[in-house]
Structure formats: structure tokens, C-alpha cells
Amino acid sequence: MRVAVCQMNPGEDVEANLRAAEELLAEAAEAGADLAGLPELFTYMGPAARHAEVAEPIPGPTSERLAEAARRHRMWILGGSIYEREGDRIYNTSLLFDRAGGIAARYRKIHLFDVDLPGQPPIRESATFTPGEQVVTADVEGVRVGLSICYDVRFPELYRMLVGQGAEVLLVPAAFTEVTGRDHWEVLVRARAIEDQCFVVAPAQWGPWGPPEDDRRCHGDSLIVDPWGRILARLEEGVGVAWADLDLEELRRVRERLPALRHRRLAPSC
């Protein structure tokens, strides 16, 4: 299975962001990707005052654009995440599309990023989003994938539950801040791969966003990591696409040589 990560630097223009995403997906398809992933909240990065405005139902305009791209390229697409509106609630939602454009999975971000980082305005995802409640996996042509989003990567219990549902590939679209990302991002992504003996596919946002005086910046460094923790592909800076071939037999060899998942003694339900 060839997977690709699409790194973006979206702004406040939703249509421009969608066009940029479509161009990167086309590049991934040209490289022969079976599955291509976009980053978290790729449709809009800007003031929170517009979050309600850009939120949309599923199915809706963005999901239809992604479904059409999946059909056109005959490629699985991880739709990063978008602002999903359902009634009076907004969710940070990741969608997985099959080659025919059908929605194969929908995951709503469980862990919301509410922090006070030095030198930046407070971040309060809970002021916009309702947290999700379901752990989600899906079958991608015989390979079980587990869905997550960005801040989730700090909560290993979620990934152990995904593995408990058979996940072999963990999907982590992200918009990690530069402040935390430069020290934590690669470490966390590789840790999830090693401890869960899974491939990790982590497309990320990169670069500045929002008013210049706020000095907000996403870390980037989109990664594809194997179950031994080795980096197969990365895109540290800039906008673009990186890809790698996942050897599922190597995953099975890792799990056989080092049977840590079988040695678990705590929380057997996970």
C-alpha cells in the first residue's frame, strides 16, 4: 500500500484552501498513492469568530468535493478534518473516502486542545467544538486503519483501543503548533508507532496563520513512520507531498519478533 501525506498552509479563504488541497491530492495520485491524507482543519485557519460560518453538514460542499476527488483519482482520501455542523453543535471531524467516493469512516476529535502557550493568545478548541465520543476504525482493502486527530496523539490509551479493534495503520492529521511541535511532534508520532507496532501516517499543517501580531505558526513535519519507529518519509517544511510504501508483512514480522502486544497484562479490554 502506497500512502501519501499532503502538507498545507491554509488561510482564511475556504475556496482557495480547497483548490490547494485538490492540487496536492492530484500530485499524490500521480505518485501512485493508494491513500492520501490532508491535514487537520485544512479548509480554514483564521479567527475563531468565523468558525460557525465555515462549519457545514456532512454530506456538504467540502465532503462532496473530496468524494469527487476520490472518484476522479480512484484513490482513498483521508479528508484531514473539517468543521462539521450538526444541529447547534460543531465538531472537528475527519472523513475517510473510498475509491468510489463513499464515506468509509467519520471520526470526531475526542481530545480538545485548550492551552495557554507562552507568547501566544490562549487556544480554546472547546469554545468551538463539541468533543467526539466514538473510537473509529475502518477497513481499507483488507488493512484496518484507526482514525485520530492532532492533540489525540498525546493520549496513548486511544491508540491502544484502536489497536484493540485491529488497527495496523494509525492516521493522525494535525495542525501542531510550532511551540509544542518542535520538541514533541516527532517524538509522539514515533512513540505511537513503536508502542502500538503500527504504521503512522501523519499529514500536517505548516507555516504561519492568523493575524501577524498573534505570531501563530504550525510546525509541519508531515511524517510516515513504520512499526519499528523508523521514518519512511517526511516533509519538514513547505507545502507539498511525501509518500512511502507500507510493507504489511514487515508489520507482522515486528509483532512476531517483539510480541509486546501479546504481553499486555493491564486493561485487557484495550
C-alpha positions as CSV (number, residue, x, y, z in Angstrom):
1,M,0.0,0.0,0.0
2,R,1.4,3.4,-1.0
3,V,0.4,6.3,1.2
4,A,0.9,10.0,0.8
5,V,0.9,12.9,3.2
6,C,-0.2,16.3,1.9
7,Q,1.3,19.3,3.8
8,M,-0.6,22.6,3.6
9,N,-0.5,26.2,4.8
10,P,-4.2,27.2,4.6
11,G,-5.6,30.6,5.4
12,E,-9.0,32.2,5.6
13,D,-10.1,31.7,2.0
14,V,-12.0,28.4,2.1
15,E,-12.2,28.1,-1.7
16,A,-8.5,28.7,-2.2
17,N,-7.7,26.1,0.5
18,L,-9.9,23.6,-1.2
19,R,-8.2,24.2,-4.6
20,A,-4.8,23.8,-2.9
21,A,-5.9,20.5,-1.3
22,E,-7.2,19.2,-4.7
23,E,-3.8,20.1,-6.3
24,L,-1.9,18.2,-3.7
25,L,-4.3,15.2,-3.9
26,A,-3.7,15.2,-7.7
27,E,0.1,15.1,-7.1
28,A,-0.3,12.2,-4.7
29,A,-2.4,10.3,-7.2
30,E,0.2,11.0,-9.9
31,A,2.8,9.4,-7.5
32,G,0.6,6.3,-7.4
33,A,-0.8,6.7,-3.9
34,D,-3.5,4.3,-2.8
35,L,-4.4,6.6,0.1
36,A,-3.6,10.3,0.5
37,G,-4.1,12.3,3.7
38,L,-4.8,16.0,4.2
39,P,-4.0,17.8,7.5
40,E,-6.4,18.9,10.3
41,L,-8.8,21.8,9.6
42,F,-7.4,22.2,6.1
43,T,-10.4,24.2,4.9
44,Y,-9.9,27.2,7.2
45,M,-7.3,28.6,9.5
46,G,-8.3,32.0,10.9
47,P,-10.1,33.9,13.6
48,A,-12.5,31.8,15.7
49,A,-15.2,34.4,15.0
50,R,-15.8,32.7,11.6
51,H,-15.8,29.1,12.9
52,A,-19.6,28.9,12.9
53,E,-19.7,30.4,9.4
54,V,-17.4,27.9,7.8
55,A,-18.9,24.9,9.6
56,E,-21.0,22.7,7.3
57,P,-23.1,19.5,7.4
58,I,-21.9,16.1,6.2
59,P,-22.6,15.4,3.4
60,G,-22.0,19.0,2.4
61,P,-19.9,21.1,0.0
62,T,-16.5,20.0,1.2
63,S,-17.3,16.3,1.6
64,E,-18.7,16.3,-1.9
65,R,-15.5,17.9,-3.3
66,L,-13.4,15.3,-1.6
67,A,-15.7,12.5,-2.7
68,E,-15.3,13.7,-6.3
69,A,-11.5,13.8,-5.9
70,A,-11.6,10.2,-4.6
71,R,-13.7,9.1,-7.6
72,R,-11.6,11.1,-10.1
73,H,-8.3,9.7,-8.9
74,R,-9.6,6.2,-7.8
75,M,-7.8,6.8,-4.6
76,W,-8.6,6.6,-0.9
77,I,-8.6,10.0,0.7
78,L,-8.3,11.0,4.4
79,G,-10.1,14.3,4.5
80,G,-7.8,15.7,7.3
81,S,-10.5,17.3,9.3
82,I,-13.2,19.9,8.7
83,Y,-15.6,22.0,10.7
84,E,-18.7,19.8,10.8
85,R,-22.1,21.3,11.8
86,E,-24.8,19.0,13.2
87,G,-27.7,21.0,14.7
88,D,-26.3,23.6,17.0
89,R,-23.1,21.7,17.6
90,I,-19.7,21.9,15.7
91,Y,-17.3,19.0,15.6
92,N,-13.7,18.7,14.4
93,T,-14.3,15.8,12.0
94,S,-12.1,13.6,9.9
95,L,-13.6,11.7,6.9
96,L,-12.2,8.7,5.1
97,F,-13.3,8.3,1.5
98,D,-13.0,5.1,-0.6
99,R,-12.0,5.0,-4.2
100,A,-15.6,5.3,-5.3
101,G,-16.1,8.5,-3.2
102,G,-18.1,6.8,-0.5
103,I,-17.6,7.9,3.1
104,A,-16.0,4.8,4.7
105,A,-15.5,6.4,8.2
106,R,-16.2,9.5,10.2
107,Y,-14.3,10.4,13.3
108,R,-15.0,13.3,15.6
109,K,-12.0,14.6,17.6
110,I,-12.2,13.4,21.2
111,H,-9.5,15.4,22.9
112,L,-9.8,19.2,22.5
113,F,-6.8,21.5,22.7
114,D,-7.3,24.0,25.5
115,V,-4.0,25.5,26.4
116,D,-2.1,28.7,27.2
117,L,1.2,28.7,25.3
118,P,3.9,31.3,26.0
119,G,3.8,34.4,23.8
120,Q,0.5,33.5,22.1
121,P,-3.2,34.1,22.8
122,P,-4.9,31.3,24.6
123,I,-6.2,28.4,22.5
124,R,-9.7,27.1,23.4
125,E,-10.9,24.4,21.0
126,S,-13.8,23.7,23.4
127,A,-15.1,27.2,22.7
128,T,-15.9,26.0,19.2
129,F,-16.0,22.2,19.2
130,T,-18.1,19.5,20.9
131,P,-15.8,16.5,21.7
132,G,-16.5,13.3,19.9
133,E,-17.2,10.1,21.8
134,Q,-16.5,7.2,19.4
135,V,-13.3,5.3,18.7
136,V,-13.3,4.7,14.9
137,T,-11.5,2.2,12.7
138,A,-12.2,1.2,9.1
139,D,-11.2,-1.4,6.6
140,V,-9.1,-0.1,3.7
141,E,-8.9,-3.0,1.2
142,G,-8.0,-5.5,3.9
143,V,-5.9,-3.2,6.1
144,R,-7.5,-1.9,9.3
145,V,-6.8,1.8,9.9
146,G,-7.5,3.8,13.1
147,L,-8.6,7.4,13.0
148,S,-7.4,10.2,15.2
149,I,-6.7,14.0,15.0
150,C,-3.7,16.1,16.2
151,Y,-4.0,16.5,20.1
152,D,-5.2,12.9,20.3
153,V,-1.6,11.8,19.8
154,R,-0.9,12.7,23.4
155,F,-3.3,10.2,24.7
156,P,-1.9,6.7,24.2
157,E,-4.9,5.0,25.6
158,L,-6.9,6.0,22.4
159,Y,-4.4,4.3,20.2
160,R,-4.3,1.2,22.3
161,M,-8.1,1.0,21.8
162,L,-7.6,1.4,18.1
163,V,-5.1,-1.5,18.1
164,G,-7.6,-3.5,20.2
165,Q,-10.0,-3.1,17.2
166,G,-7.4,-4.4,14.9
167,A,-5.7,-1.2,13.6
168,E,-2.4,-1.7,11.7
169,V,-2.2,1.9,10.4
170,L,-2.9,4.9,12.5
171,L,-4.0,8.1,10.8
172,V,-3.0,11.4,12.6
173,P,-3.9,14.6,10.6
174,A,-2.6,17.5,12.6
175,A,-2.1,21.3,12.9
176,F,0.5,21.1,15.7
177,T,1.7,24.4,17.0
178,E,5.4,25.3,16.4
179,V,5.8,26.0,20.1
180,T,5.0,22.4,21.0
181,G,5.8,20.7,17.7
182,R,9.5,21.4,17.6
183,D,10.0,19.4,20.8
184,H,7.1,16.9,20.9
185,W,5.7,16.1,17.5
186,E,8.2,13.6,16.1
187,V,8.7,12.0,19.5
188,L,4.9,11.5,19.9
189,V,4.3,10.2,16.4
190,R,7.2,7.7,16.6
191,A,6.2,6.6,20.1
192,R,2.7,5.8,19.0
193,A,4.2,3.7,16.1
194,I,6.6,1.9,18.4
195,E,4.3,1.1,21.3
196,D,1.4,0.0,19.2
197,Q,3.5,-1.6,16.5
198,C,1.7,0.2,13.7
199,F,2.4,2.4,10.8
200,V,1.6,6.0,11.5
201,V,0.5,8.4,8.7
202,A,0.6,12.0,9.9
203,P,-0.2,14.8,7.4
204,A,0.4,18.2,9.0
205,Q,-0.2,21.9,8.5
206,W,2.8,24.1,8.2
207,G,3.6,27.8,8.4
208,P,2.1,31.0,9.8
209,W,-1.6,31.6,10.1
210,G,-3.9,34.3,11.6
211,P,-3.1,37.9,12.3
212,P,0.7,38.5,12.3
213,E,0.6,40.1,15.7
214,D,-0.6,36.8,17.2
215,D,2.6,35.0,15.9
216,R,0.8,31.7,15.4
217,R,2.6,29.1,13.4
218,C,2.0,25.4,12.6
219,H,5.0,23.1,12.9
220,G,4.6,21.0,9.8
221,D,7.0,18.0,9.5
222,S,4.4,15.6,8.0
223,L,5.6,12.0,8.7
224,I,5.1,8.4,7.7
225,V,6.6,6.0,10.3
226,D,6.9,2.3,10.4
227,P,6.1,-0.1,13.3
228,W,9.8,-0.1,14.4
229,G,9.6,3.7,14.7
230,R,11.7,4.4,11.6
231,I,10.7,7.4,9.5
232,L,9.9,6.3,6.0
233,A,9.0,9.7,4.6
234,R,8.8,13.3,5.9
235,L,8.2,16.8,4.7
236,E,9.7,19.1,7.3
237,E,8.8,22.5,5.8
238,G,6.8,24.0,3.0
239,V,3.8,22.9,1.0
240,G,4.0,19.6,-0.8
241,V,3.5,15.8,-0.8
242,A,5.6,12.9,0.5
243,W,4.9,9.3,0.1
244,A,6.0,5.8,1.2
245,D,5.1,2.2,0.6
246,L,3.8,0.3,3.6
247,D,5.0,-3.3,3.9
248,L,2.3,-5.0,5.9
249,E,4.5,-8.1,6.1
250,E,7.1,-6.1,8.0
251,L,4.4,-5.1,10.5
252,R,3.7,-8.7,11.1
253,R,7.3,-9.5,11.4
254,V,7.8,-6.8,14.0
255,R,4.8,-8.0,16.0
256,E,6.2,-11.6,15.9
257,R,9.8,-10.7,16.8
258,L,8.8,-8.4,19.7
259,P,5.3,-9.6,20.8
260,A,4.7,-6.7,23.2
261,L,1.0,-6.5,22.3
262,R,0.6,-10.1,23.5
263,H,2.5,-9.4,26.7
264,R,0.0,-6.8,28.0
265,R,-1.3,-7.5,31.4
266,L,-3.3,-4.4,32.3
267,A,-6.5,-3.1,30.8
268,P,-7.2,-6.2,28.7
269,S,-10.3,-4.6,27.2
270,C,-7.9,-2.2,25.3
